[in-house]
Amino acid sequence: MSGPRMTHWTVWAFILALGLNACGKKEETATGATAGETTVKIGQVSPLTGPQAHLGKDNDNGARLALDEVNAAGVTLGGRKVKFVLVSEDDMADPRTATIVAQKLVDQRVAGVLGHLNSGTSIPASKIYFDAGIPQISPSATAIAYTAQGFKTAFRVMTNDRQQGKVLGEFAVKQLGAKRIAIIDDRTAYGQGLADEVEKAVKASGGEVIAREFTTDRSTDFLAILTSIKAKKPELLFYGGMDAQGAPMVKQLRSLGIQAKFLGGDGVQTSEFLKLAGAAAGDVTASSPGLPIDSMPGGPEFRKKFTDRYGAIQTYAPYAYDAAMTMVAAMKMADSPEPARYLPMLPRVERAGVTGQISFDERGDIRGGAITMYRVRNGKWEVLETVMGDAAADKK
Amino acid sequence: MDILTQQLINGLVLGSIYALVALGYTMVYGILELINFAHGEVTMFGAMISLAVIGAFTANGAEVNGLVIVAIGLLAAIAVCVALGFLIERVAYRPLRRAPRLAALITAIGMSIVLQNLAMLIWGKQYISFPPLLPLTSFEVGGAVITNLQIFIVTLSCLLMAGLLLLIKRTRLGRAMRATAQAQDIAGLMGININTIISLTFMIGAALAAIAGVMVSAYYGLAHYHMGFMLGLKAFTAAVLGGIGNVAGAMLGGLLLGLIESLGAGYIGTLTGGFLGSHYQDVFAFFVLILVLVFRPSGLLGERVVERA
């Protein structure tokens, strides 16, 4: 037996494990509030680990940029100088984790929450913020259910899936000329909600939904599903889900020799999708809520500021920035960072944001949001057209 | 009918990958009666190493044939994974060989978590895409589409499995492995270096896992630090289905599981009238695992082992 040897190896393994643990640990930002200065914590929640971490970090950076600017300009609320601190939490795009971190933020007494990134996480978390009376502005949750629950604390600065699904479904039938349409979604609140709206719009436009299949937001193998869809001879495949599944799906679609067009929502309209799908991305069409960054009122200026600090924008950073700025604007109107004081101000905010005019309707949805259609040409997303929606008029 | 053929082809390719990974589980279990839960992560490391090497080549714009680059990536993956297999055994399992079974199980799971986090630190949290180096051609056979990559995967898997069977049945090393599996202490008394044999078993399993990892990432076009987890669990299920500890059983179990998964995901929607959908694809493996454990715990080809007192 190798007695001393054994302890030797065990010690090394232990040291290795400790080292890894230390490396993986999140850096905590020191919050040294000087005298006469109040620190106001604002929560930010997005998936900072896992397959959607690149999007989560993007939202985090967008919100951080906004608060840094506000701090640099200096804000005084109720006669006290205020320093905003961003408390970022990782919900791993997982609904269960989302409720845990939401409770954690509530316990830390944050003044408001920017997030969550996904609809599937925003919806369960919104109940916790509502119960605590903390305003929540999601930069990117598009599922209808998020604001339909009647929580007066839930807002979003992005167009919802009813509008996006309607535009997508009509686009598939009318612009792309597809009659036989197959739909796959990833069974998340986002993917499922969007796919349902697309299905309605396709039928309303005279198209036929020939197959409705499902996958998960962790899958990479879609061959079995695509094979059974192939038998039904689709002219177009719509995928409601994110880029990490959309890209292998379009690759496998082509490898099976299916010629159908591929259409996706904003989860697919990312630079990551182009990178992962490679040549198979040619001719893919996808939508994204809002205007293309170049057409946003403050787009080019924001891109310069953002890329100087953090590198390329993924998708939702301008929305996270606007969400943060809108929250601060409401605090200024109320002259207080107290949730109970500034929450009533949020529906009254009218401001020119980076992404467009920001004002909320009675549900907390943004008024007059837009949907833009994109197509892949030469390995880049190319703007096809922007469809203006009117969120208020579109409500049932 | 062509759809059924296509589903069978999909299942066969998936199954041959499962089989390669399952071999690692079954060999280690056969010799140590330990479930090496870090084996899925070794597969993931194979995929990541090959992609890193291939990425380094393509980034420098080297004018080399795509096949050569992939071959170099594959060799690098095998080399690193073999070293990894050796290291895992030395660090995590050898010190605990005489310890209660539960302790070894815990280090195995710990090792898997360490490797996953290590991969996340090295390569980040994002999906990494497999560059289009291999010219993909496809053939129509009876209405179904087969790509050259699928043919390559199945052929290579079969060759490797045949090679492994030969190694175990016909060589001195194989005989030593079988002897060690049968009775470690007595094999030791007969002049077999048990430690060397166990190390070699881990290294052979890791080499197969590395090849499987490269094949998976080439097949699906991407790799990710978390990919080894589900793949490992499914390969483990395949090994149990075939009879854990039995090499031929792992191959049979892998192929069967691939077929069950493809056919299940392809037809569950129509069979249940839309009540259950194809998003239950991952469930089939675990459903099979439960069925096997309930009705035939020793697996299809496994022999009933009498519990030692």
Interface residues (C-beta under 8 A of the other chain):
Chain A: M1 S2 R5 M6 W9 T10 W12 A13 L16 A17 L20 C23 G24 T49 G50 P51 A53 H54 D186 R187 R212 E213 F214 T215 T216 R218 S219 T220 D221 L223 A224 I225 T227 S228 K230 A231 A244 A247 P248 K251 Q252 S255 L256 G257 E272 K275 L276 A277 G278 A279
Chain B: D2 I3 Q6 Q7 N10 G11 L14 R90 V91 A92 R94 P95 R98 G110 V114 N117 L118 M120 L121 K125 Q126 Y127 S129 P131 P132 L136 S138 E140 V145 T147 Y220 G221 L222 H224 H226 M227 M230 E261 S262 L263 G264 A265 G266 Y267 G269 T270 G274 G277 S278 H279 Q281 D282
